[in-house]
Amino acid sequence: MRKRQRRPNTDRDRHILIIVQNLPVPLDRRVWLECQALRSNGYNVSVICPKGPGDPAHEVIDGVHIHKYRPAREARGLAGFALEFAYSWLCTAFLSVRVARSLPFRVIQACNPPDTYWLLALLWRPAGVAFVFDHHDLNPELFISRFGTPTSAVQRAEFVLLSLLEKLTHRTADRVISTNESYRQIAIRRGRVDPGHVTVVRSGPDTRGMRPRYPRRPRPADAVELVYLGIMGPQDCVENVLHVMVELVHRRGRTDVHATLMGFGDSLEKLKKMAHRLDLDDWVTFTGRADRPMIAEQLSRADIGLCPDLKTPLNDLSTMNKTMEYMAFALPSVSFDLTETMVSGGDAILVVPSGDLSAFVEAVEKLVVDRDLRLSLARKARSRVVEELDWRPQAAAYVGVYDSLLGIDRPEGVVQRHLPPRTEDEWGNPLVPLDDEDELDRFILERR
């Protein structure tokens, strides 16, 4: 058992370094909410992550110092992924030294994937740096979801390596943060982590800021807008959205339906070509990488959210951020019967058996034609995300991990970030008045 840490009393003792490899910050919404929670409670925060398009190498946003490196080229094959991970690891290690020279840090928080930053944490441990693992993905399950059960010697070796890296990450961590109870149980059973050192911090949205606004470009009055938000990799099953659109548009004649797909990933170009081949160019729009203003605009103008992820070892146990983001914008949604998605959505989403595309299409069309059902589920979705999934209780649990690790007492409790009442969002767009039930109902049905 490690000795209890002394009470922090300097800027260094309250300095947290957060490492992210798969998304830039603040685009990574969960990590950005974590940064804001720490800042609101007296911590200094630095982040190391890859650059997004047009991003500077260093910027300070709301007091958070963000250090960015040029992202690696798109990985292809085992050698490509190995090079990507090695390059990103070395860039991160170099920047961690730069951060420490400016202000030494007390804790490294690594957000996976990949499970490689346990080694960097070990290198910093002699300097008195603790390690917190923010568990975002199950990499062994991700491998199976993308490539199937390992059969060849090479695949088996890759799977064993991923499992070993996950084990080393858990064993090195002083604390583990799990995104849901399924992940927590994996950390305890498979990672052999002390249950008292594993805390669930769900990726709920801050519903005070993530809420419907009047869109600048509302959808046509006689149309219904479907939306997908998320990464587009092989494991995300976005091709199911295209199959749904083929059935609705070309077989059922629903030319009043349009789908907007927001996000990027390994499958994006393949999906674009597939949409063209299926003659969906007039009914499907790909936006590519979506920033926060675009997400707010598109989710405010949409009618129905889509969750096309099939039940795989990864998807079934993972919390899908898009489900809760749809709910925050008062969107009904359709999903396959994934365990953690049903935990998030409750009775505010329509659920069909995994892989049953006919049932998925039927559920979507039911929402298209049944305005009363669309309204009822939208209202349930917004209420549920506010009352049960909001970020603020999660922020208290998250900050509590650091307070416990560093021996900080807060007799008055965790401070929540103050957001004054607004009639406009942060980009100057008018917000829908959520306390006016008649106007909210009208907006949900018309999205204008």
N, C-alpha and C positions, 0 to 999 in steps of 0.2 A: 504494500500500500504506500502511495506517495505521501510525503509530508504535506500538511496544509500550508498553502502559500501565505506569505506575509501580507498584511493589508497594504494595498497600493496607496502611494502618497505622492507620486510624481507623474508628469506627463508620459514618461516612458512606461510606467507601470500600467497606464490606462490606454496604451497604444495597441490596437489590433490590426494585424495585416491579413486581409482576405484575398485568397487566390482563386481565380476562376479561369478556366481554359476554354470552355465551349461557347461562351457568349461574352460580348463586351458589356461593360457596366456604364450607364444605368439601364441598358436595354434588358438585362437580366432582372426582371421585376422583383423576384424573391430576394436576391442579393441586395438590391437597392433599398428595399424595405428594411432589411437587416442593418444596412449602413445607417439609415436614418434613425432606427431604434437605438443603436449604440450611441450615435451623436447626441440624441436627445437626453441620454442618461450619463453624459460626462465622459464618454470614451473618445479618444482620437482614433480615426479610422483611415487606413490606406488600403488601396485595392490594386492588385496586379491582374491584368486581363489582356486579351488580344484587342487590337484596334478594329473598330467598325469603319465603314467607308467614310473618309474625310475626318476621322478622329485625330486629334493631336496626340503626341507622345505623353503629355502630362497635362492634366487639367484638375481644377479644384471646383467641385460642385457641392453646394450646401456644406462646406467645410470638410468634405471627403476628398482626399488626395488620390487621384486615379492615375496609375502609371500603366502605359499600354505599349505593347510590342507589335510589330508587323506580323499578322497571322501566317502560319505555315500554308503552303500550297495544299490544295485538296488532296487528301490521302487516297491512294488506290492500292489495295492489297496489303499483305502483312508488312512488307518492307516500307510501304508508304506510311502506314500508321505508326510504325516504329520510329521513322524519321520525324514525323509530326510530333509525337510525344517527346522525343529527345530534344528537338529544337525548342518546343514550348517550355520544357523543363529548364533548359539552359537559360533561355530568356528570362524566365521567372526567377531563377536563382540569381542571375546578374542584377535584376531589378530589386530583389530583396536586399541585396547589399547596399544598393543606392538608397533604398528607403531607410535602412538602419542607420546610415551615415547622417541622414537628415534628422531622424528621431528614432532611437532604438525601440523596437516593439516587444511586447510582453507575450503575445499569443499569435500563432499562425492559425488561421481558419482556412482549410482547403475544401473546396466544393468540387465533387466529382461529377462527370468523368473528366479525366481518367483517375485511376487509383495509384498515382505515382508520387504524390507529394509528401507521403510519409517519410521518404528518404530526405527530402529537404528539411522537414521538421526535425529529423534526427540530427542533421548537421547543425541546426540552430539550437538544439537542446542544451549543449554545454554552456551556452550564453544565457541560460535560464528561461528559454522560450518554451511555452506550453503549446500543445497541438490539439485543436478542435476539428473534428471531421464533420462537415455538413453533407449528409448522405443524400444526394439527389437522384442517383441511378444505381440499378443493380447490374453491374457490368457482366457477370456470368450469364444472367438471364437475358441481357441485351444481346450477347453473342448468340445464344440459342434462338432468340426471336429473329435475328437477322439471317443466320446461316443454318439453322436447324441443329439437331443433335449431332455432336462431333462424331465423325465416322473414320476419317483418315488419320494417320499418325500426326500429321501437321496440325489438323484441327484439334485433336485431343491435346496436343502440346500447348496450343494457343489457349484452350479453355483452362487447362491446369495453371497456366501462367496468370490468366485473369483472376482465377480463384485465389491464387497465392497473393497477388497484389492486393486484393480486397482484404484478405486475412491480415496482411502486414499493416494495412491502413488502420483496421480496427484495433490491432494489438498495440500500435504506436500511439493511438489517440488517448489523450487525457479525458476527453469528453466526446460523445457522439450525439449529433443532432439528427433526428430522423424525421422525414417529411410526413409519415403516417405510422399507424400502429403496426402495419405489416412490415415496414422497414425496421421498426424498433425490434420486433421479434427476431428478424434476421440478424440484426446486430448482436442480440443476446445469445441466440442459439448457434448461429454459424460463426459470428465474429468473436464469441466468448467474452463479450464486454459485460462488466458489472452492470446489472440492471439500474442501479442507482446513478450510473454515469451516462445513461441514454435518455434523452429528452425528446419528446415529440413536439415539433414546431411545424404546423401545417402551413402550406403556401397560400393562405387566404388573402384575398385582396383587401386593401384599405378602402372600404366602401364609401368613406367620406369623399375621396377623390375619384375613385373608379365608379362612375355613375353615368346614366344617360345624359346626353346633351342634344340640342337641336342640330342635326347634321347640316353642314354647308351644302351638301349635294344629296338631298333626300332621294330615295329610290322612287321610280315612277308610281303614281297613285294606283295604277292597275296591275302592278307587278308584286312579286314576292321575292325577297332577297334572302338567299341562304349564305352562310359564312362558315369558313374554316380558319382557325388560327392555330399555328404551331409549327414545329419542325417537320420537314418533309424528307424523312429517311425511309428505308425499306420497312422498318419496324412500325412506322406510323400509319401505314395502310391508306394513304390519301387517295390512292387509285380507286378506292371504294366510292369516294365522292363523285368521280367521273362516271362510274357505273350507275350510280343513282341518277345522275343527270341524263344519261342516255335513256334510261327507262322513263323518266318524267317527260323529257322533251321529245324524243324521237318515237317512243312507243305509245305514250299516253297523251301526246299532243299538248303538253303543258308549256307552251312557249312564253307564258307569263312568268316563268321561274328563271332566276339568274343566280349564279354562285360566285362569290368572291373568295379566293384562297390566298390567305396571307401567310407568308413564311418562306423559309429557304432550307436547303439541305441537299444531301446527296442525290435525291430523287427529283429535284425540281425540274431540271431540263427534260428528263424522261417523261415526267407528267405533262409538261407543255406539249411535247410531241404526241403523246397519247391523246390529249384533248383535241389536237388538230386532226389526228387520224380518225377520231370518233365524231368529227364534224360538230364540235362544241365551241368553236371559237367565238360565236355570237352569244353564248350562254354561260361561259366560264371566263373569269378574269383572274390572272395570277399577278399579285402585287410585288412578289419578291420580299426581301427583308422589310419588315414593318416596324416603324418607330412608334413611340407612344401617341403622338397626335393622329397618325394613321389608324392605329388600333381603336382609339376613341371614336374617330369618325365612322369607321366601317362597322363597329359593333353597335353604334347608335342608329345607323340607317338600316341595319339588317333586321329580319323577322325571325329567323330560325338558325340556331347554332348546330353544327354537325360535329360529331365525335366518331370518326370512322375506324378507330383503333380496334383491331381484333383481339380476342382473348389469347394472349401469349403469356409465358412465364413473367415477362417484364411488365407488359401493359396491365395485366390483371391486378398486380400489387402496387402499381404506381398511381400517385395522385396526379390527375391531368389538370394543369393550370387552366387550360382553355375552358373546361367545364365551369369553373368558378368565375372566370372572367365573363363568359356568356351570362351567367346568373347575375353578376354585378350590373350588367347593362340591361337587365330585365328581358332576357331572351329565353324562350323555351328552347330545348335542345333534344336531339335524338342520339342515343348511344347504344352500343352493344353492352351486354351484361357483365361488365368488368367490376370486380369486387370493390375496389376503392373509388371508382367513378360513382357507383351506386351509393357509397357512403357519403360522398360529396353532394350528389344531386338529390338524394331522397325521393320524395314524390313530386319533385319539381321538374323531372325529366322523363321522357319516354324511353323505355328500355326494351330492346329486342334481343333474342338469342344471338350470340356471337356467330358471325358468318352467314346469317340469314338475311341476304340482301333484299329479298322480296319483302320481308317484314320491315326492314329499314325503310325501303321506299314507301310502303304503306303508311308507316308512322309519319314520315315527312309529308306525304300528300294529305294525310289527315289534318296536320297542322296548317297546311296551305289552305284547305277549304273550310276548316272549322275555326272561325275567328274567335268564338267564345272559348274554345279550348286553348287557343294560342294566348288569349288574354289571361285566362286562369293560371296557366303554367308560368307565364311571365311574371305575374304578381307573386306567385309562390316562390319562384326562383329568387327574385329580389329580396323578399322577406327572409328566406332561408339563409342567403349569403350574409345578410346584415346581422341576423340574430344568432347564427350558429357557426359561421365560417369566417367572420371578419378577422383581419390581421391583428387588431389591437390586443386581444387576449394572447395571441401567438407571440406578439412582440414582448409581452411581459415574460412569457416562458423563455424566449430566446435570450433576453438580457439577463434573466435569472441564471442561465448557464454560466455566463461570464462572472456574474457577481459571486456565484458559488465557487467557481474555480479560483478566483482571485481574492476571496475573502472579504467582499464588500457587503456591508449591511445597509439596507434601505428601509428605515422605519416607516417612511411615508409611501413606500411602494415604488414601482417603476413609473417613470414619467412617460406619458404618451405625447407624441408629436402633436403640436397644436395646429389645427386648421380652422381659421375663422370661417363663419358662414359665408357662402358665396352664391352669387347669381350667375357667375361665369366660370368656366374652367380656366386652367392656367394659360391657355392659348387664346383667351378672349371670346370663346364661344358660349352662348347662353345655355345654361343648364335647365333641364326639365325639373319643375318644382315637384319634388317627391311627396310633399305634404298635401298637394292638391290632387285628390284621388280621381276626380273626373278628368282633369287634364292629363294625368299619367295614363289613364285608360285610353284616352284618345290618342296619345302619343304612341303607345304600344301597338295599336292597330294601324296607325297611319305612318309612323316613323318620320314625321315632318313637323 
